């Protein structure tokens, strides 16, 4: 299951519209602070992707990754609400991509905790 909050939808639509971007938004495992973490990137849908359309947005993720994580949520955290210190290098807010299960082969560290707690 993919969930995109209203806050994230608004910020993503604003960014895409301001920059004339029509690409889909990929949720992907990326190297982060001490291990793998979930992040967002612009990309095109591939054969093995799951997709969710919300408003004018297309959110995509590899089917195998989604099956391993079970549930993925994309939110936007305002700077004053951040508090965890991961996002933006000091609680500056930004997109938080979280999952029900930790990333496979994340190797521990912040990659695991952020995937389930603060979404850095």
LOZAVO-643349 format. One record per residue: residue number from 1; residue in one letter; x, y, z of N, C-alpha, C, O in turn. Coordinates in nm, 4 decimals, always signed. Example, Ala and Ser with C-alpha at 12.3 -4.5 7.8 and 13.67 -1.06 7.14 Angstrom:
2
{1, A, {+1.3190, -0.5690, +0.7800}, {+1.2300, -0.4500, +0.7800}, {+1.3200, -0.3300, +0.7800}, {+1.4236, -0.3319, +0.8465}}
{2, S, {+1.2850, -0.2250, +0.7080}, {+1.3670, -0.1060, +0.7140}, {+1.2900, +0.0030, +0.7870}, {+1.3409, +0.1138, +0.8039}}
# end
This chain:
120
{1, X, {+0.0837, -0.1183, +0.0000}, {+0.0000, +0.0000, +0.0000}, {+0.0885, +0.1249, +0.0000}, {+0.1832, +0.1349, +0.0779}}
{2, X, {+0.0573, +0.2170, -0.0856}, {+0.1251, +0.3459, -0.0909}, {+0.0290, +0.4530, -0.0423}, {-0.0862, +0.4587, -0.0853}}
{3, X, {+0.0775, +0.5384, +0.0481}, {-0.0043, +0.6493, +0.0970}, {+0.0721, +0.7795, +0.0781}, {+0.1896, +0.7897, +0.1132}}
{4, X, {+0.0050, +0.8769, +0.0233}, {+0.0602, +1.0101, +0.0026}, {-0.0304, +1.1067, +0.0773}, {-0.1478, +1.1208, +0.0432}}
{5, X, {+0.0241, +1.1738, +0.1800}, {-0.0585, +1.2639, +0.2599}, {-0.0932, +1.3898, +0.1801}, {-0.0305, +1.4198, +0.0785}}
{6, X, {-0.1931, +1.4619, +0.2276}, {-0.2325, +1.5878, +0.1629}, {-0.1185, +1.6885, +0.1636}, {-0.0983, +1.7608, +0.0661}}
{7, X, {-0.0432, +1.6932, +0.2747}, {+0.0691, +1.7870, +0.2853}, {+0.1753, +1.7558, +0.1804}, {+0.2263, +1.8465, +0.1146}}
{8, X, {+0.2091, +1.6267, +0.1644}, {+0.3085, +1.5872, +0.0651}, {+0.2569, +1.6126, -0.0763}, {+0.3314, +1.6596, -0.1623}}
{9, X, {+0.1300, +1.5817, -0.1003}, {+0.0703, +1.6050, -0.2318}, {+0.0820, +1.7518, -0.2707}, {+0.1226, +1.7839, -0.3824}}
{10, X, {+0.0464, +1.8410, -0.1782}, {+0.0527, +1.9840, -0.2064}, {+0.1930, +2.0309, -0.2391}, {+0.2128, +2.1052, -0.3352}}
{11, X, {+0.2907, +1.9883, -0.1603}, {+0.4299, +2.0315, -0.1839}, {+0.4843, +1.9746, -0.3142}, {+0.5536, +2.0444, -0.3883}}
{12, X, {+0.4531, +1.8473, -0.3430}, {+0.5015, +1.7874, -0.4669}, {+0.4371, +1.8530, -0.5894}, {+0.5056, +1.8821, -0.6874}}
{13, X, {+0.3061, +1.8761, -0.5840}, {+0.2381, +1.9427, -0.6956}, {+0.2950, +2.0821, -0.7185}, {+0.3162, +2.1234, -0.8325}}
{14, X, {+0.3193, +2.1539, -0.6099}, {+0.3764, +2.2883, -0.6201}, {+0.5128, +2.2843, -0.6886}, {+0.5389, +2.3629, -0.7797}}
{15, X, {+0.5992, +2.1938, -0.6456}, {+0.7331, +2.1818, -0.7035}, {+0.7259, +2.1436, -0.8511}, {+0.7908, +2.2061, -0.9350}}
{16, X, {+0.6477, +2.0419, -0.8826}, {+0.6384, +1.9956, -1.0208}, {+0.5820, +2.1038, -1.1122}, {+0.6322, +2.1234, -1.2229}}
{17, X, {+0.4788, +2.1739, -1.0674}, {+0.4191, +2.2804, -1.1475}, {+0.5155, +2.3962, -1.1694}, {+0.5259, +2.4474, -1.2809}}
{18, X, {+0.5867, +2.4385, -1.0643}, {+0.6809, +2.5501, -1.0760}, {+0.7939, +2.5189, -1.1726}, {+0.8487, +2.6090, -1.2360}}
{19, X, {+0.8289, +2.3905, -1.1839}, {+0.9427, +2.3505, -1.2664}, {+0.9018, +2.2802, -1.3960}, {+0.9862, +2.2230, -1.4650}}
{20, X, {+0.7725, +2.2845, -1.4291}, {+0.7209, +2.2209, -1.5521}, {+0.7666, +2.0761, -1.5659}, {+0.8122, +2.0352, -1.6727}}
{21, X, {+0.7548, +1.9987, -1.4590}, {+0.7967, +1.8590, -1.4587}, {+0.6723, +1.7712, -1.4649}, {+0.5755, +1.7928, -1.3920}}
{22, X, {+0.6768, +1.6720, -1.5533}, {+0.5641, +1.5797, -1.5671}, {+0.6013, +1.4370, -1.5305}, {+0.5191, +1.3467, -1.5464}}
{23, X, {+0.7223, +1.4140, -1.4820}, {+0.7688, +1.2800, -1.4469}, {+0.6939, +1.2236, -1.3282}, {+0.6361, +1.2965, -1.2475}}
{24, X, {+0.6965, +1.0912, -1.3198}, {+0.6459, +1.0236, -1.2008}, {+0.7464, +1.0423, -1.0870}, {+0.8630, +1.0743, -1.1104}}
{25, X, {+0.7002, +1.0220, -0.9648}, {+0.7863, +1.0334, -0.8465}, {+0.8107, +0.8928, -0.7942}, {+0.7174, +0.8226, -0.7551}}
{26, X, {+0.9372, +0.8528, -0.7939}, {+0.9753, +0.7194, -0.7486}, {+1.0118, +0.7206, -0.6013}, {+1.0833, +0.8089, -0.5538}}
{27, X, {+0.9611, +0.6201, -0.5293}, {+1.0077, +0.5916, -0.3935}, {+1.1147, +0.4850, -0.4096}, {+1.0898, +0.3802, -0.4692}}
{28, X, {+1.2335, +0.5111, -0.3571}, {+1.3448, +0.4192, -0.3777}, {+1.4308, +0.4093, -0.2526}, {+1.4338, +0.5001, -0.1696}}
{29, X, {+1.5000, +0.2977, -0.2412}, {+1.6000, +0.2812, -0.1363}, {+1.7264, +0.3530, -0.1819}, {+1.7763, +0.3295, -0.2920}}
{30, X, {+1.7775, +0.4412, -0.0956}, {+1.8949, +0.5220, -0.1284}, {+1.9933, +0.5160, -0.0131}, {+1.9549, +0.4923, +0.1014}}
{31, X, {+2.1211, +0.5376, -0.0440}, {+2.2193, +0.5470, +0.0631}, {+2.1937, +0.6737, +0.1411}, {+2.1878, +0.7830, +0.0848}}
{32, X, {+2.1784, +0.6579, +0.2738}, {+2.1509, +0.7721, +0.3593}, {+2.2505, +0.7793, +0.4729}, {+2.3614, +0.7269, +0.4627}}
{33, X, {+2.2118, +0.8432, +0.5791}, {+2.2990, +0.8641, +0.6949}, {+2.3235, +0.7323, +0.7689}, {+2.2512, +0.6995, +0.8630}}
{34, X, {+2.4242, +0.6577, +0.7270}, {+2.4615, +0.5351, +0.7960}, {+2.3963, +0.4095, +0.7413}, {+2.4044, +0.3047, +0.8053}}
{35, X, {+2.3326, +0.4158, +0.6265}, {+2.2699, +0.2971, +0.5691}, {+2.1651, +0.3347, +0.4687}, {+2.1528, +0.4510, +0.4304}}
{36, X, {+2.0889, +0.2353, +0.4256}, {+1.9819, +0.2600, +0.3297}, {+1.8670, +0.3334, +0.3962}, {+1.8357, +0.3104, +0.5130}}
{37, X, {+1.8059, +0.4207, +0.3212}, {+1.6879, +0.4936, +0.3649}, {+1.5952, +0.5089, +0.2450}, {+1.6381, +0.4905, +0.1310}}
{38, X, {+1.4714, +0.5416, +0.2687}, {+1.3779, +0.5639, +0.1595}, {+1.3830, +0.7099, +0.1170}, {+1.3899, +0.7998, +0.2008}}
{39, X, {+1.3796, +0.7324, -0.0130}, {+1.3828, +0.8682, -0.0646}, {+1.2965, +0.8813, -0.1881}, {+1.2365, +0.7839, -0.2337}}
{40, X, {+1.2904, +1.0009, -0.2418}, {+1.2096, +1.0327, -0.3594}, {+1.3005, +1.0759, -0.4736}, {+1.4027, +1.1411, -0.4523}}
{41, X, {+1.2615, +1.0386, -0.5949}, {+1.3354, +1.0794, -0.7141}, {+1.2378, +1.0880, -0.8309}, {+1.1334, +1.0227, -0.8304}}
{42, X, {+1.2717, +1.1675, -0.9293}, {+1.1913, +1.1746, -1.0520}, {+1.2339, +1.0597, -1.1425}, {+1.3531, +1.0339, -1.1593}}
{43, X, {+1.1360, +0.9907, -1.2008}, {+1.1683, +0.8743, -1.2829}, {+1.0482, +0.8395, -1.3698}, {+0.9408, +0.8978, -1.3552}}
{44, X, {+1.0672, +0.7458, -1.4587}, {+0.9601, +0.6942, -1.5433}, {+0.9195, +0.5563, -1.4920}, {+1.0027, +0.4820, -1.4399}}
{45, X, {+0.7924, +0.5228, -1.5067}, {+0.7403, +0.3938, -1.4631}, {+0.8041, +0.2823, -1.5440}, {+0.8185, +0.2925, -1.6658}}
{46, X, {+0.8425, +0.1750, -1.4741}, {+0.9006, +0.0579, -1.5368}, {+0.8038, -0.0596, -1.5227}, {+0.7077, -0.0537, -1.4460}}
{47, X, {+0.8300, -0.1631, -1.5960}, {+0.7413, -0.2792, -1.6007}, {+0.7131, -0.3403, -1.4634}, {+0.6014, -0.3850, -1.4376}}
{48, X, {+0.8130, -0.3425, -1.3755}, {+0.7982, -0.4076, -1.2447}, {+0.7587, -0.3105, -1.1338}, {+0.7838, -0.3382, -1.0165}}
{49, X, {+0.6981, -0.1985, -1.1681}, {+0.6596, -0.0982, -1.0685}, {+0.5121, -0.1058, -1.0326}, {+0.4269, -0.1373, -1.1157}}
{50, X, {+0.4848, -0.0762, -0.9067}, {+0.3488, -0.0476, -0.8624}, {+0.3316, +0.1032, -0.8754}, {+0.4276, +0.1787, -0.8598}}
{51, X, {+0.2098, +0.1468, -0.9038}, {+0.1860, +0.2902, -0.9215}, {+0.0571, +0.3314, -0.8532}, {-0.0396, +0.2553, -0.8475}}
{52, X, {+0.0576, +0.4533, -0.8014}, {-0.0609, +0.5146, -0.7428}, {-0.0750, +0.6519, -0.8047}, {+0.0207, +0.7292, -0.8092}}
{53, X, {-0.1940, +0.6819, -0.8522}, {-0.2240, +0.8143, -0.9060}, {-0.3039, +0.8893, -0.8004}, {-0.4040, +0.8388, -0.7495}}
{54, X, {-0.2593, +1.0096, -0.7679}, {-0.3326, +1.0924, -0.6713}, {-0.3291, +1.2357, -0.7209}, {-0.2226, +1.2959, -0.7339}}
{55, X, {-0.4462, +1.2890, -0.7482}, {-0.4512, +1.4220, -0.8077}, {-0.3794, +1.4170, -0.9405}, {-0.4099, +1.3319, -1.0241}}
{56, X, {-0.2855, +1.5056, -0.9614}, {-0.2058, +1.5061, -1.0827}, {-0.0730, +1.4359, -1.0670}, {+0.0140, +1.4485, -1.1532}}
{57, X, {-0.0550, +1.3617, -0.9584}, {+0.0730, +1.2972, -0.9300}, {+0.0690, +1.1480, -0.9585}, {-0.0334, +1.0820, -0.9405}}
{58, X, {+0.1828, +1.0961, -1.0036}, {+0.2005, +0.9527, -1.0198}, {+0.3160, +0.9116, -0.9298}, {+0.4292, +0.9569, -0.9472}}
{59, X, {+0.2861, +0.8251, -0.8334}, {+0.3854, +0.7759, -0.7373}, {+0.4169, +0.6326, -0.7747}, {+0.3252, +0.5518, -0.7893}}
{60, X, {+0.5462, +0.5979, -0.7908}, {+0.5852, +0.4640, -0.8319}, {+0.6874, +0.4048, -0.7350}, {+0.7636, +0.4768, -0.6705}}
{61, X, {+0.6868, +0.2717, -0.7265}, {+0.7822, +0.1995, -0.6423}, {+0.7981, +0.0599, -0.7006}, {+0.7026, +0.0038, -0.7543}}
{62, X, {+0.9166, +0.0040, -0.6906}, {+0.9417, -0.1321, -0.7354}, {+0.8508, -0.2279, -0.6580}, {+0.8418, -0.2190, -0.5356}}
{63, X, {+0.7838, -0.3187, -0.7280}, {+0.6911, -0.4127, -0.6654}, {+0.7567, -0.4953, -0.5543}, {+0.6966, -0.5149, -0.4486}}
{64, X, {+0.8784, -0.5435, -0.5768}, {+0.9470, -0.6247, -0.4757}, {+0.9764, -0.5439, -0.3501}, {+0.9622, -0.5948, -0.2390}}
{65, X, {+1.0172, -0.4189, -0.3667}, {+1.0437, -0.3332, -0.2517}, {+0.9149, -0.3073, -0.1746}, {+0.9133, -0.3139, -0.0517}}
{66, X, {+0.8083, -0.2784, -0.2457}, {+0.6799, -0.2544, -0.1798}, {+0.6328, -0.3779, -0.1040}, {+0.5814, -0.3658, +0.0072}}
{67, X, {+0.6495, -0.4964, -0.1620}, {+0.6102, -0.6195, -0.0929}, {+0.6906, -0.6382, +0.0351}, {+0.6358, -0.6810, +0.1367}}
{68, X, {+0.8192, -0.6070, +0.0316}, {+0.9039, -0.6215, +0.1504}, {+0.8658, -0.5201, +0.2586}, {+0.8685, -0.5523, +0.3774}}
{69, X, {+0.8307, -0.3988, +0.2184}, {+0.7994, -0.2929, +0.3146}, {+0.6535, -0.2974, +0.3604}, {+0.6209, -0.2453, +0.4671}}
{70, X, {+0.5671, -0.3580, +0.2821}, {+0.4228, -0.3719, +0.3038}, {+0.3467, -0.2408, +0.2905}, {+0.2559, -0.2313, +0.2079}}
{71, X, {+0.3807, -0.1405, +0.3687}, {+0.3133, -0.0109, +0.3629}, {+0.4182, +0.0992, +0.3578}, {+0.5155, +0.0969, +0.4332}}
{72, X, {+0.3979, +0.1956, +0.2685}, {+0.4884, +0.3092, +0.2550}, {+0.4047, +0.4367, +0.2582}, {+0.3017, +0.4473, +0.1915}}
{73, X, {+0.4513, +0.5329, +0.3372}, {+0.3813, +0.6602, +0.3510}, {+0.4769, +0.7742, +0.3180}, {+0.5898, +0.7779, +0.3667}}
{74, X, {+0.4306, +0.8665, +0.2351}, {+0.5067, +0.9868, +0.2025}, {+0.4331, +1.1039, +0.2656}, {+0.3149, +1.1259, +0.2389}}
{75, X, {+0.5041, +1.1793, +0.3499}, {+0.4467, +1.2941, +0.4178}, {+0.5406, +1.4125, +0.4014}, {+0.6566, +1.3959, +0.3636}}
{76, X, {+0.4910, +1.5306, +0.4295}, {+0.5752, +1.6494, +0.4344}, {+0.5684, +1.7037, +0.5753}, {+0.4604, +1.7315, +0.6274}}
{77, X, {+0.6855, +1.7188, +0.6371}, {+0.6950, +1.7650, +0.7746}, {+0.7405, +1.9106, +0.7730}, {+0.8470, +1.9430, +0.7204}}
{78, X, {+0.6590, +1.9973, +0.8309}, {+0.6957, +2.1390, +0.8410}, {+0.8130, +2.1543, +0.9368}, {+0.8263, +2.0745, +1.0296}}
{79, X, {+0.8987, +2.2545, +0.9171}, {+1.0173, +2.2715, +1.0012}, {+0.9882, +2.2728, +1.1510}, {+1.0634, +2.2129, +1.2279}}
{80, X, {+0.8827, +2.3383, +1.1939}, {+0.8558, +2.3464, +1.3369}, {+0.8046, +2.2151, +1.3941}, {+0.8027, +2.1976, +1.5160}}
{81, X, {+0.7624, +2.1212, +1.3071}, {+0.7093, +1.9938, +1.3540}, {+0.8123, +1.8827, +1.3502}, {+0.7840, +1.7725, +1.3972}}
{82, X, {+0.9307, +1.9072, +1.2962}, {+1.0261, +1.8015, +1.2681}, {+1.0751, +1.7313, +1.3935}, {+1.0353, +1.6175, +1.4185}}
{83, X, {+1.1585, +1.7938, +1.4720}, {+1.1986, +1.7424, +1.6015}, {+1.2935, +1.6255, +1.6060}, {+1.3584, +1.6067, +1.7089}}
{84, X, {+1.3067, +1.5443, +1.5006}, {+1.3917, +1.4252, +1.5137}, {+1.5373, +1.4554, +1.4828}, {+1.6245, +1.3767, +1.5196}}
{85, X, {+1.5663, +1.5645, +1.4178}, {+1.7045, +1.5991, +1.3891}, {+1.7592, +1.5360, +1.2623}, {+1.8669, +1.5744, +1.2168}}
{86, X, {+1.6882, +1.4407, +1.2039}, {+1.7384, +1.3771, +1.0813}, {+1.7052, +1.4609, +0.9592}, {+1.7920, +1.4882, +0.8763}}
{87, X, {+1.5823, +1.5008, +0.9484}, {+1.5331, +1.5648, +0.8276}, {+1.5979, +1.7004, +0.8072}, {+1.5924, +1.7867, +0.8948}}
{88, X, {+1.6591, +1.7189, +0.6920}, {+1.7192, +1.8470, +0.6582}, {+1.8428, +1.8784, +0.7401}, {+1.8865, +1.9935, +0.7409}}
{89, X, {+1.9012, +1.7812, +0.8091}, {+2.0251, +1.8013, +0.8820}, {+2.0073, +1.8672, +1.0167}, {+2.1083, +1.8929, +1.0822}}
{90, X, {+1.8903, +1.8962, +1.0624}, {+1.8749, +1.9578, +1.1932}, {+1.7308, +1.9891, +1.2246}, {+1.7018, +2.0901, +1.2887}}
{91, X, {+1.6417, +1.9058, +1.1814}, {+1.5017, +1.9309, +1.2116}, {+1.4406, +2.0366, +1.1225}, {+1.3443, +2.1023, +1.1620}}
{92, X, {+1.4949, +2.0546, +1.0022}, {+1.4478, +2.1597, +0.9139}, {+1.3225, +2.1267, +0.8370}, {+1.2760, +2.2097, +0.7589}}
{93, X, {+1.2664, +2.0107, +0.8552}, {+1.1471, +1.9725, +0.7820}, {+1.1817, +1.9137, +0.6471}, {+1.2986, +1.9056, +0.6094}}
{94, X, {+1.0796, +1.8731, +0.5751}, {+1.0978, +1.8149, +0.4430}, {+1.0137, +1.6903, +0.4278}, {+0.9248, +1.6640, +0.5087}}
{95, X, {+1.0420, +1.6131, +0.3232}, {+0.9653, +1.4923, +0.2971}, {+1.0118, +1.3796, +0.3883}, {+1.1314, +1.3582, +0.4076}}
{96, X, {+0.9153, +1.3086, +0.4434}, {+0.9419, +1.1927, +0.5276}, {+0.8804, +1.0719, +0.4590}, {+0.7591, +1.0664, +0.4389}}
{97, X, {+0.9640, +0.9750, +0.4229}, {+0.9171, +0.8525, +0.3594}, {+0.9387, +0.7406, +0.4600}, {+1.0522, +0.7064, +0.4932}}
{98, X, {+0.8291, +0.6842, +0.5080}, {+0.8362, +0.5828, +0.6123}, {+0.7694, +0.4541, +0.5654}, {+0.6913, +0.4535, +0.4702}}
{99, X, {+0.8022, +0.3450, +0.6347}, {+0.7458, +0.2162, +0.5968}, {+0.7115, +0.1342, +0.7203}, {+0.7645, +0.1565, +0.8291}}
{100, X, {+0.6212, +0.0385, +0.7001}, {+0.5807, -0.0507, +0.8083}, {+0.6974, -0.1386, +0.8504}, {+0.7213, -0.1564, +0.9698}}
{101, X, {+0.7705, -0.1938, +0.7539}, {+0.8848, -0.2805, +0.7799}, {+1.0139, -0.2064, +0.7467}, {+1.0141, -0.1178, +0.6612}}
{102, X, {+1.1245, -0.2420, +0.8139}, {+1.2528, -0.1797, +0.7790}, {+1.2974, -0.2231, +0.6394}, {+1.2543, -0.3262, +0.5878}}
{103, X, {+1.3832, -0.1433, +0.5807}, {+1.4379, -0.1766, +0.4495}, {+1.5165, -0.3063, +0.4571}, {+1.5901, -0.3278, +0.5534}}
{104, X, {+1.5026, -0.3935, +0.3571}, {+1.5839, -0.5152, +0.3542}, {+1.7311, -0.4791, +0.3383}, {+1.7648, -0.3876, +0.2632}}
{105, X, {+1.8181, -0.5500, +0.4079}, {+1.9634, -0.5301, +0.3974}, {+2.0068, -0.3872, +0.4261}, {+2.1003, -0.3367, +0.3639}}
{106, X, {+1.9390, -0.3215, +0.5205}, {+1.9739, -0.1820, +0.5484}, {+2.0989, -0.1691, +0.6332}, {+2.1599, -0.0622, +0.6370}}
{107, X, {+2.1382, -0.2752, +0.7008}, {+2.2629, -0.2728, +0.7759}, {+2.2555, -0.1963, +0.9062}, {+2.3596, -0.1682, +0.9657}}
{108, X, {+2.1384, -0.1619, +0.9524}, {+2.1257, -0.0940, +1.0808}, {+2.1551, +0.0535, +1.0698}, {+2.1485, +0.1112, +0.9613}}
{109, X, {+2.1874, +0.1145, +1.1817}, {+2.2170, +0.2573, +1.1851}, {+2.0943, +0.3402, +1.1558}, {+1.9813, +0.2936, +1.1705}}
{110, X, {+2.1167, +0.4620, +1.1147}, {+2.0067, +0.5545, +1.0896}, {+1.9184, +0.5061, +0.9759}, {+1.8002, +0.5401, +0.9713}}
{111, X, {+1.9731, +0.4277, +0.8842}, {+1.8922, +0.3770, +0.7736}, {+1.7718, +0.3000, +0.8214}, {+1.6639, +0.3118, +0.7634}}
{112, X, {+1.7879, +0.2205, +0.9271}, {+1.6752, +0.1462, +0.9826}, {+1.5836, +0.2357, +1.0623}, {+1.4619, +0.2322, +1.0442}}
{113, X, {+1.6410, +0.3169, +1.1512}, {+1.5554, +0.3969, +1.2394}, {+1.4791, +0.5015, +1.1609}, {+1.3632, +0.5289, +1.1919}}
{114, X, {+1.5404, +0.5598, +1.0612}, {+1.4702, +0.6626, +0.9848}, {+1.3627, +0.6023, +0.8976}, {+1.2616, +0.6671, +0.8705}}
{115, X, {+1.3822, +0.4797, +0.8532}, {+1.2800, +0.4164, +0.7693}, {+1.1532, +0.3909, +0.8494}, {+1.0451, +0.3778, +0.7920}}
{116, X, {+1.1655, +0.3837, +0.9811}, {+1.0461, +0.3542, +1.0586}, {+1.0083, +0.4658, +1.1558}, {+0.8986, +0.4643, +1.2115}}
{117, X, {+1.0973, +0.5620, +1.1768}, {+1.0675, +0.6646, +1.2770}, {+1.0576, +0.8056, +1.2198}, {+0.9494, +0.8642, +1.2186}}
{118, X, {+1.1686, +0.8602, +1.1728}, {+1.1657, +1.0027, +1.1431}, {+1.1795, +1.0373, +0.9954}, {+1.1573, +1.1523, +0.9577}}
{119, X, {+1.2149, +0.9426, +0.9120}, {+1.2129, +0.9671, +0.7682}, {+1.3172, +1.0633, +0.7168}, {+1.2858, +1.1466, +0.6318}}
{120, X, {+1.4411, +1.0554, +0.7649}, {+1.5429, +1.1482, +0.7133}, {+1.5878, +1.1144, +0.5744}, {+1.6729, +1.1837, +0.5185}}
# end
